[in-house]
Amino acid sequence: MTHVNPIDLPILIVSGLLLVGLLASKVGGRLGVPGLVLFLGIGMLAGSEGPGGIAFENYGLTQAIGIITLAFILYSGGLETSWAHTRPTLRRGLVLATLGVLLTTVLVAGVAHLLLGLPWLTSLLLGAVVSSTDASAVFSVLKERGLGLKGQIKPLLEFESGVNDPMAIFLVIGLSSLIAHPGQSWTAVVPLFLQQMVLGAAMGYGLGVLAVRGVNRIELPSEGLYTVLSVALVGLVYSLTALVGGSGFLAVYIAGVLLGNRPLVHKRSLRQWHEGLTYLLEIGMFLLLGLLVFPSQVAQIAGPALLISLFLMFVARPAAVFLSLALSQMPLRHRGMVAWVGLRGAVPIILATFPLLEDIPGADTIFNVAFFIMLTSLVVQGTTLPVVARLLGVDAAASSGNTQRLLFTPTGAGKSDVVEVTIPPHSPVVGRRIVELGFPADVLIMVIHRGTEYIVPNGSTTLAAGDELQMLGSRESFDALRERIEARHTA
């Protein structure tokens, strides 16, 4: 008789769910339905109240997997972020990530208190859980829909979604603490916020700089080992920052931005690998969330939850965006698009597990409402993004993020290698022809990726900020070249 290992069936189930999810995503793309919604639906069908009948109610495991997933998604988003495009949106993004989250929390809390009869602190906790836009949902849906947006809309949305999670996490943890310890003053949590933000930014930048130097100088014998190194860096940056009291999520995002915008060996292959890992984690996370939810419980609060969700989409999010950007010169139509792309994804569910694990009164209601809001946000906002963009007149040709990237196979252990270098805005090589720069003789610029096109350069080609140069040469020459490209231009 054949011996069956206990792990065999779970492996079969997980593999089957992943394959079904991928097929559903392909179908959903043709129907205009975000793949994340289909992953969620498949998980619900496989859950304890669906035909699959898989019993799962482990909130602690869900939270742990969610934290790991979010860290890698933020890191991958940072790798793909073009600092040259994002830098002009820095101030707006930070205001949206702080004041915008706070305003959303307060506005949603008022409606939740009215409709659900929750105490004010509990209502504020619900508002905080659903206050931040979800990086995974924003990155995924924008890429999936191939949506090009005019001006600084897309860089702002991606930057906001990457940095607003720490603010939401702080509010959730702080409000949970106030509910669990009624005698505690709310002013006691303010230093915690400052500590999280300052340490998170400092650790992310410092560790990111060290990571760039380490990746460029370690000279591993195989290209595949660099992906292992990258995974280790994500874990180190997140955990070290969290252990010293900073925001690990902010740190991994900043570290990812640094790695993505500085000369780095194997950058292209690392981006490709992390893109695949991100898809895997997203699919797994949404399937897990589908297994975790009990549709019968969500149905019981569907009425008030729908009203809260509609209020969030049509009132709270737009109000938070327009108030936060009141002093901005951003066109009104562009602000309107930013307001509509307030996608809620897995983050609200991950945040909703914090009060559940702390046994906060009303935590079950918060979890079910957060799930309903996530589902309606992905269905309503996720499917209407192209339509709203056209109505507001902000749709544009697909950005370079949707252009198929060229692949190469680096030599790895040899004296020569292929590296990708992104030219920063302050570089002294901006606006100069290649022939004027006197690059080392053993360095060959093979191709330049600029916007949505690829350029085969010659000596008369003028370099521009944001150009991605794929070059072949010796490591020694790259070290010298890196210093020249990253030096600040002086008049």
Sequence and secondary structure as in RCSB ss.txt:
>XXXX:A:sequence
MTHVNPIDLPILIVSGLLLVGLLASKVGGRLGVPGLVLFLGIGMLAGSEGPGGIAFENYGLTQAIGIITLAFILY
SGGLETSWAHTRPTLRRGLVLATLGVLLTTVLVAGVAHLLLGLPWLTSLLLGAVVSSTDASAVFSVLKERGLGLK
GQIKPLLEFESGVNDPMAIFLVIGLSSLIAHPGQSWTAVVPLFLQQMVLGAAMGYGLGVLAVRGVNRIELPSEGL
YTVLSVALVGLVYSLTALVGGSGFLAVYIAGVLLGNRPLVHKRSLRQWHEGLTYLLEIGMFLLLGLLVFPSQVAQ
IAGPALLISLFLMFVARPAAVFLSLALSQMPLRHRGMVAWVGLRGAVPIILATFPLLEDIPGADTIFNVAFFIML
TSLVVQGTTLPVVARLLGVDAAASSGNTQRLLFTPTGAGKSDVVEVTIPPHSPVVGRRIVELGFPADVLIMVIHR
GTEYIVPNGSTTLAAGDELQMLGSRESFDALRERIEARHTA
>XXXX:A:secstr
     TTHHHHHHHHHHHHHHHHHHHHHHHHT  HHHHHHHHHHHHBTTSTT B    HHHHHHHHHHHHHHHHH
HHHHH  HHHHGGGHHHHHHIIIIIHHHHHHHHHHHHHHHH   HHHHHHHHHHT S  HHHHHHHHHHHT EES
TTHHHHHHHHHHHSHHHHHHHHHHHHHHHHSTTS GGGGHHHHHHHHHHHHHHHHHHHHHHHHHHHHS  SSTHH
HHHHHHHHHHHHHHHHHHTTS HHHHHHHHHHHHHHS EETHHHHHHHHHHHHHHHHHHHHHHHHHH  HHHHHH
THHHHHHHHHHIIIIIHHHHHHHHTTT    HHHHHHHHH     HHHHHHHHHHHHTT TTHHHHHHHHHHHHH
HIIIIIHHHHHHHHHHHT EES  GGGS         SSSEEEEEEE  TT TTTT BGGGT   TT EEEEEEE
TTEEE   TT B  TT EEEEEEEHHHHHHHHHHHHS    
